[in-house]
Amino acid sequence: MLKRIFFLALWVLAGAAQAGVTIEHWQSPAGTRVYFVHSPALPILDVQVDFAAGSMFDPVGKEGLAGLTHALLDLGAGELDETAISNRMADVGASLGGSLDRDRASLTLRTLSQPEKREAALAVLEQVLRQPRFDGAILAREQTRSIAALKDALTRPDTQASRAFWATLYPGHPYGRLSTPESLAAIGQPELREFWRKHYNAANATLTLVGDISRAEAEALAQRLTAALPPGEPVSLPAAPVVATGQTVALSYPASQAHLFVGMPSVARGDPDFFPLLVGNYTLGGGGFVSRLMQEVREKRGFAYSVYSYFAPMRQAGPFQIGLQTKKAQAGEALGVVSRVLADFLAKGPTPAELRAAQANLIGSFPLRLDSNRKILEHVAMIGFYGLPLDYLDTYRDRVRAVSVEDVRRAFARHVQPEKLVTITVADE
């Protein structure tokens, strides 16, 4: 019987993905944008609260502040210490988590939707939103842990390559600002509390609810959670412009493998060129073994086990990136192949056959992106945070289907210019 229920739920979710997702949207009395999807297939409620509180908002000299603030939110709140929070979640089978990137900080809650279970889990989330402790002893522990983890990461070539890539792509811009052991050590409780006060407020938040509750229950829940947030104002984006300037950085490292990154600031979330870039990149380097980069770099020449390219849209122009690892002695040859493949693609775009194959894959795999509550939550939260149209998921396949070869060529010409590409090599001779 349990197996039958499980497969029935999967069938219902798959059907919902095929039919599209109905997103309801309103603003809470506290000023928070709310997004809701009624999903009754499973007795589960997923909640995500997003804040414009990512690492791009770190003050100069206090890089890492956004990360430490986010890390301490659920390590003590109100009358609950970190053990009590963990125990209360375990008692009702709920989980509290979150994530942080350059743009946003997120808190997530997954709980059973039965009122008594849901109420206990939401009470904990409400405390975390309303009154994080930022306990001095916990801060010292997490600070020490973060510094040790960063020092360890800095010994690895992949970390060095990634940090050099972001710093070189975004000089003078907050996207290129990186934490150091010294900047982490400079952070104290006053900075945590001030960052929380400024960024974790109702006007600077979006709330996403997906699960087995009614619209009326969703409205009441949204009003309750957003009322727990302090009042405030939406934070402004940094005024520093994103400027792409071609540059090559070669870092020495005692290893036989070279880490190679090539890219530039490219596309912001919501840019109308996103779909031509998405479809075109499948052929260039996003389609695995069928991509041109994989065929030319790995299959024909054996220069790398894996090579990829992608676009990462962000609030401001996010990166286009090509990445691979290869033997140090053949790094120059591998980069030459990458450059030729990219130049040919920029000049001609995909062939009609490649375009059809990319569209078929992206359209055919789309339902898998929405085959669980958690995936729906992630997509709807992204739509809400970045202010994308509510029908974004409904029109996704049609917009992929509408892309032409010329659309791809024009979009790549606008967003990828070879003279502005940054090249990072770690483990250079």
C-alpha positions in Angstrom: 0.0 0.0 0.0 2.8 2.4 0.9 4.4 1.7 -2.5 1.2 2.4 -4.3 0.8 5.7 -2.4 4.4 6.7 -3.2 4.0 6.0 -7.0 0.6 7.7 -7.0 2.2 10.8 -5.5 5.0 10.7 -8.1 2.4 10.4 -10.9 0.4 13.4 -9.6 3.6 15.5 -9.3 4.7 14.6 -12.8 1.3 15.5 -14.1 1.5 18.9 -12.4 4.9 19.5 -13.9 3.6 18.6 -17.4 0.6 20.9 -16.9 2.6 23.8 -15.5 2.6 25.4 -12.0 0.0 27.8 -10.9 1.7 30.6 -8.8 -0.4 32.8 -6.7 1.2 36.1 -5.6 0.4 38.9 -3.1 2.1 41.2 -0.6 1.8 40.7 3.1 0.8 43.6 5.4 4.4 43.8 6.5 5.5 44.5 2.9 6.9 41.1 2.0 6.3 39.6 -1.5 4.6 36.2 -1.1 4.5 33.4 -3.7 2.3 30.3 -3.2 1.8 27.0 -5.0 -1.0 24.7 -3.8 0.5 21.2 -4.1 -1.7 18.6 -2.3 0.0 15.4 -3.7 2.0 14.9 -0.5 1.2 16.0 3.1 4.2 18.3 3.1 4.7 22.1 3.4 7.9 23.7 2.1 8.7 27.3 3.1 11.6 29.5 1.8 12.3 33.0 3.0 14.8 34.9 0.8 16.6 38.1 1.6 18.8 40.4 -0.5 21.6 39.5 2.0 24.2 37.6 0.0 28.0 38.1 0.1 27.8 41.0 -2.4 26.6 43.1 0.6 29.7 42.4 2.7 31.3 45.6 3.9 34.9 46.2 2.8 37.3 44.7 5.4 34.5 42.5 6.8 34.2 40.1 3.9 32.4 36.9 5.2 29.9 38.9 7.3 27.0 37.8 5.3 28.0 34.1 5.6 28.6 34.3 9.4 25.3 36.1 9.9 23.4 33.5 8.0 25.2 30.6 9.7 24.3 31.8 13.2 20.6 32.4 12.5 19.4 28.9 13.6 22.1 28.4 16.2 20.0 30.0 18.9 16.9 32.2 18.8 14.7 33.6 21.5 14.5 31.2 24.4 15.8 28.3 22.2 19.5 27.4 22.1 20.9 25.5 19.1 20.2 22.1 20.8 16.6 23.0 21.5 16.1 24.1 17.9 17.5 20.8 16.6 15.5 18.7 19.0 12.2 20.5 18.2 12.7 20.0 14.5 13.5 16.3 15.1 10.5 15.8 17.3 8.1 16.7 14.5 10.1 15.3 11.6 10.9 18.8 10.2 14.1 20.2 8.8 15.4 23.7 8.9 18.1 24.8 6.6 19.2 27.4 4.1 21.8 28.6 1.6 23.8 31.7 0.8 25.2 33.0 -2.5 26.4 36.4 -3.8 22.9 37.7 -4.2 20.7 36.2 -1.6 20.5 34.5 1.8 17.7 31.8 2.2 16.1 30.1 5.1 14.1 26.9 4.3 11.7 24.8 6.3 10.2 21.4 5.4 7.5 20.1 7.6 4.5 17.8 7.5 1.4 19.8 6.7 -0.8 18.3 9.5 -1.7 21.3 11.7 0.0 20.1 14.9 3.3 19.2 13.2 3.2 22.3 11.1 2.6 24.5 14.0 5.5 23.3 16.0 7.9 23.7 13.1 6.6 27.1 12.2 7.0 28.3 15.8 10.7 27.5 15.6 11.1 29.3 12.2 9.2 32.3 13.6 11.7 32.5 16.5 14.7 32.3 14.1 13.2 35.1 12.0 12.3 37.3 14.9 15.1 37.0 17.4 18.3 35.3 16.5 20.7 35.3 19.5 24.1 35.8 17.8 25.6 34.3 21.0 29.3 35.3 21.5 30.5 31.8 22.2 28.7 30.4 19.2 30.2 33.2 17.0 33.7 32.4 18.3 33.2 28.8 17.5 31.8 29.4 14.0 34.4 32.0 13.3 37.2 29.6 14.2 35.6 26.9 12.1 35.1 29.2 9.1 38.7 30.5 9.3 40.1 26.9 9.5 37.9 25.8 6.5 39.0 28.8 4.4 42.7 28.2 5.2 42.3 24.6 4.2 40.4 25.5 1.0 43.1 28.0 0.0 45.6 25.1 -0.3 43.6 23.6 -3.1 44.1 24.6 -6.7 40.4 24.5 -7.6 39.7 27.1 -4.8 42.6 29.3 -6.0 41.3 29.1 -9.6 37.7 30.0 -8.6 38.8 32.9 -6.3 41.1 34.3 -9.0 38.3 34.0 -11.6 35.8 36.0 -9.5 38.3 38.6 -8.4 39.5 39.1 -12.0 36.1 39.2 -13.5 34.7 41.7 -11.0 37.5 44.1 -10.0 36.1 46.9 -7.9 32.6 45.2 -7.8 31.1 43.4 -4.7 30.8 40.2 -6.7 34.6 40.0 -6.7 35.0 40.7 -3.0 36.3 37.6 -1.2 36.6 36.7 2.5 40.0 36.1 4.0 41.1 34.8 7.4 41.8 38.4 8.5 38.4 39.7 7.3 36.6 36.8 9.1 38.5 37.4 12.3 37.5 41.1 12.2 33.8 40.4 12.6 32.1 40.8 16.0 28.6 40.6 17.4 27.8 44.3 16.7 28.5 43.7 12.9 26.3 40.6 12.9 23.4 42.4 14.6 23.7 45.4 12.3 23.8 43.3 9.2 20.8 41.3 10.4 18.9 44.5 11.2 19.6 46.1 7.8 19.1 43.0 5.6 16.7 40.6 7.3 13.6 42.7 7.3 10.2 42.4 5.9 10.6 44.8 3.0 13.8 43.1 1.9 12.3 39.6 1.9 10.4 37.3 -0.4 8.4 34.4 1.0 7.6 31.2 -1.0 5.2 28.5 0.2 4.6 25.2 -1.6 2.6 22.4 -0.3 -0.6 20.9 1.1 -2.3 24.0 2.5 -5.1 26.2 1.2 -4.8 29.8 0.0 -6.5 31.0 3.2 -4.0 29.0 5.3 -1.1 30.3 3.2 -2.2 33.9 3.7 -2.5 33.5 7.5 0.9 31.7 7.6 2.5 34.4 5.4 1.1 37.2 7.6 2.4 35.4 10.7 5.9 34.8 9.5 6.4 38.2 7.9 5.1 39.9 11.1 8.0 38.2 12.9 10.5 40.1 10.7 11.7 43.6 11.8 10.5 46.5 9.7 12.9 48.1 7.3 13.7 49.0 3.7 14.8 47.1 0.7 18.6 47.3 0.3 20.0 49.1 -2.7 22.2 47.3 -5.2 25.8 48.5 -5.3 26.4 51.3 -7.7 29.7 49.9 -8.9 29.3 49.0 -12.6 30.2 45.5 -13.9 33.1 46.1 -16.4 34.5 43.3 -18.5 38.2 43.6 -19.3 40.2 40.8 -21.0 43.1 39.6 -18.8 45.2 36.5 -18.3 46.2 35.3 -14.8 48.7 32.5 -14.4 49.2 31.1 -10.9 51.9 28.6 -10.0 50.9 25.5 -8.1 52.9 22.2 -7.4 50.5 19.9 -9.3 50.5 17.9 -12.5 47.0 19.1 -13.4 46.2 22.6 -14.5 42.9 24.2 -13.7 41.7 26.4 -16.5 38.8 28.9 -16.4 37.8 31.2 -19.2 34.9 33.7 -19.0 33.5 37.2 -18.5 30.6 39.0 -16.8 27.7 38.3 -19.1 24.0 38.2 -18.3 21.7 39.4 -15.6 18.6 37.5 -14.4 15.6 38.4 -16.5 17.6 39.4 -19.6 15.5 38.6 -22.7 18.6 36.9 -24.3 18.6 34.2 -21.6 16.7 31.6 -23.6 18.9 32.0 -26.8 22.0 31.7 -24.5 20.5 28.7 -22.7 19.7 26.9 -26.0 23.0 27.8 -27.6 25.1 26.8 -24.7 23.7 23.3 -24.7 25.6 22.9 -28.1 28.7 24.8 -27.0 29.5 23.2 -23.6 26.3 22.5 -21.6 25.1 19.3 -23.3 27.7 16.8 -21.9 29.1 14.4 -24.4 27.1 16.0 -27.3 28.6 19.4 -26.8 31.3 20.8 -29.1 33.7 21.5 -26.3 33.5 17.9 -25.1 33.9 16.5 -28.6 36.9 18.6 -29.5 38.7 18.8 -26.1 38.0 15.3 -24.8 36.8 12.9 -27.4 39.2 13.9 -30.3 42.2 15.0 -28.3 42.0 13.5 -24.8 43.0 16.8 -23.2 40.5 16.6 -20.3 38.1 14.2 -18.7 35.5 16.9 -18.5 35.0 20.4 -20.1 31.9 22.5 -19.7 30.4 26.0 -20.3 27.5 27.7 -18.6 25.8 31.1 -18.0 25.0 32.0 -14.4 22.5 34.9 -14.4 22.5 37.0 -11.3 21.0 40.3 -10.0 23.7 42.1 -12.0 25.6 40.6 -14.9 26.6 37.0 -13.8 29.4 35.1 -15.4 29.8 33.1 -18.6 32.3 30.4 -17.8 34.2 27.6 -19.6 36.2 25.3 -17.3 38.4 22.2 -17.5 41.4 20.4 -16.0 44.2 19.1 -18.1 47.9 18.1 -17.8 50.1 21.1 -17.1 52.2 20.4 -20.1 49.3 20.6 -22.5 47.4 23.5 -20.9 48.3 25.9 -23.7 47.1 23.4 -26.4 43.9 22.8 -24.6 43.2 26.6 -24.3 43.9 26.9 -28.0 41.3 24.3 -28.8 38.8 26.0 -26.5 39.4 29.4 -28.2 38.9 27.9 -31.6 35.7 26.1 -30.7 34.3 29.2 -29.1 35.3 31.5 -32.0 33.7 29.1 -34.5 30.5 29.0 -32.5 30.4 32.7 -32.1 30.8 33.1 -35.9 28.3 30.5 -37.0 26.1 29.5 -34.1 24.7 26.0 -33.9 23.7 24.0 -36.9 19.9 23.5 -37.5 20.4 19.9 -36.4 22.2 20.9 -33.2 19.5 23.5 -32.5 16.8 20.9 -32.8 18.6 18.5 -30.5 19.2 21.2 -27.9 15.6 22.2 -27.9 14.4 18.6 -27.7 16.6 17.9 -24.7 15.7 21.1 -22.8 12.0 20.7 -23.5 11.9 17.0 -22.8 13.8 17.2 -19.5 11.8 20.2 -18.3 9.2 18.1 -16.3 12.0 16.6 -14.2 12.8 20.1 -13.0 9.4 20.3 -11.3 8.8 16.7 -10.2 9.0 17.4 -6.5 7.8 20.0 -4.0 11.4 21.0 -3.3 12.2 21.6 -6.9 9.0 23.6 -7.4 10.0 25.6 -4.3 13.4 26.4 -5.7 12.1 27.6 -9.0 9.2 29.7 -7.6 11.6 31.2 -5.0 13.9 32.2 -7.8 11.0 33.7 -9.7 10.0 35.7 -6.7 13.4 36.9 -5.6 14.4 38.1 -9.1 11.0 39.4 -10.0 10.4 37.2 -13.1 7.0 36.8 -14.7 4.6 34.5 -12.9 4.1 32.5 -16.1 7.9 31.9 -16.4 7.5 28.2 -15.9 4.4 27.9 -18.1 6.1 29.6 -21.0 9.6 28.0 -20.6 9.1 25.3 -23.2 7.5 27.7 -25.7 10.4 30.1 -25.3 13.0 27.4 -25.8 11.1 26.2 -28.9 11.0 29.7 -30.4 14.8 30.1 -30.4 16.4 30.3 -33.9 20.0 29.9 -35.0 20.1 33.6 -35.6 18.7 34.3 -32.1 21.6 32.3 -30.7 24.2 34.1 -32.8 22.9 37.5 -31.9 22.7 36.7 -28.2 26.2 35.3 -28.0 27.5 38.3 -29.9 26.0 40.6 -27.3 27.1 38.6 -24.2 30.4 36.9 -25.1 33.2 39.0 -26.6 36.6 37.2 -27.0 38.6 40.4 -26.4 37.0 40.7 -23.0 37.4 37.2 -21.8 39.4 36.5 -18.6 41.6 33.4 -18.6 42.8 31.9 -15.3 45.4 29.1 -15.2 46.4 27.5 -11.9 49.4 25.2 -11.9 51.0 27.0 -14.7 54.7 26.4 -15.6 
